[in-house]
């Protein structure tokens, strides 16, 4: 049963070694992620990290991820770097805490995401999900996807859903619009929606920022 969830973004710049001199710019975001993960760890018996990737698949608890493509030879975990970026940053946020890892294809249909979430939510014991996902990447002219006037509204809709622990609102997100806005979190958020649909949760939005034209949202959900 889903007991709690933490929602965090996955920019490589969250890792100070990648950010270098720009590291202080994301200090508040790092602090919000740390708080969300702290709450998650205290409310569950097992954690599964969910994030977007090239395909939907499961990774073992010992799987590692690397940040060499982002300019720094940092490996999170032991062994070959096989985790996609979202799960790599999730593993970095968890530190030494054990977890399972599930990637969901970034273009997975909403229905498939919901089914995966329901499958995870049906597990025995108190399950916690660490859900990794960025918002739109079109908030400014310097954003990776340039400026799209629809992006602020899309991110605001997600922020409201996360703040209110509104699984139905997350389930209704439009995959086509999310793809046009380069919102990498859409599929993982809809996995969360599937896992949470049978319960009532208290939600809190801990961060809502867009320092580089990309929406970064941090939230905590707990079952009363």
Buried (B, 14 or more C-beta within 10 A) or exposed (E): BBBBBBBBBBBBBBBBEBBEEEBEEBEBBBEBBBBBBEBBBEBBEBBBBBBBBEEBEEBEEEBBBBBEEBEBEBBBBEEEBBBBBBBBBBBBBBEEBEBBBBBBBBBBEBEBBBBBBBEBBEBEEBBBBBBBBBBBBBBBEEBEBBEBEEBBEBBEBBBEBBBBBBBEBBBEBBBEBBBBBBBBBBBBBBBBBBBBBEBEBEBBBBBBBBBBBBBBBBBBBBBE
